[in-house]
Amino acid sequence: MAEFETECARLNIPLEVLPPSKPKYNGGIERANRTFREDFYDGPKILADSIGALRFELKKAVMNYNSYRPHSALQGQTPIEYLRINQAKAA
């Protein structure tokens, strides 16, 4: 963490430290963390015998989260669908 904070200071990026597990301060991130905990970490057993295999499984989970899993906050759209629709509206 110290390296991250040092690099942010070097790049003049302000950091705001929030209390852990406080959804009222950072609800979107807390909800995403819960979803990944339920769907990936606590879900079916991952058959990964190496860091590379675990990274592959995590990439698949992120792809599922962004491309296939509907989100109620996006009116049932996936994040990819939401971006495509809103980018088309902005163009």
N, C-alpha and C positions, 0 to 999 in steps of 0.2 A: 504494500500500500504506500509506503514511503516513496518508492520510485514514481508511482503514479502522481502523487501529490507534488513531488519535485518537478516533474515534467509539466504538469498543469501550471505551476507557478512560473516556470521558464517561458511557457507559451502565453502567459497572462490570462489563463482561463480560471475564472472564479469557481470555487467549489462550495456547495451548500451541503452541509452534513445534516441528514435527517435522522430522527430516532428510528431504530430498527422496528419492523413489524407495526408500523403505524399507518394503516390504510388511509386514514383521513388526510395525511400529508402527501401521500404518493400512491393513490389508489390504483392507477393503471399498472404500475410496475408491480405492486403487491399482488394484484390479480394475475398478472402474467407469471409471476413466480409460483403462485399456487397452482396454476394450470400445468406448468412444467413439472412441478413436484408430483402432482397427481398422475399426469399422463406419461411422464418419462422416468423420473427417479423412483416413484412408488408403484409404477405400472408393471406390465409384464417384465419378467426377468430379461435383462439384456445379456445376450451371449457374446460378450466381448472379451477376448483374451489378450488384448493389447490396447494401448492408448489410441493407436490408429483405428482399431475397430470401434472403440467407444466414440471417437470423433465422428466416424461414419454414422453410427446410430444417432448421435446428437444432431448431425446435419439432416438426417431423415425426419427427426422430430420437429426441427425448425421449419423444414419444408412443409410438413403436414400442418403445423400451426399457422403458417402464412398463406398456404395455397389451397388447403382442403377443408380446414376446420372453420365452420361459420362462427362469427362473433356477434353476440347479441348487441354489443355497443355499436356495431356497424350495420345494424338492421339485418342481420343474418348473412351478411357478405363476408367473404374472406378478406384479409388485409390486401391481398393482391388485387382482388376485384374492386375493392374500395379505391385503391390508388388509380387503377385504370380508369374508372368512371370519373373520378375527380380531376385527373390530369386531362381527360378529354373535355370536360367542362371548362377548364382553365384555358385551353388552347383556342 
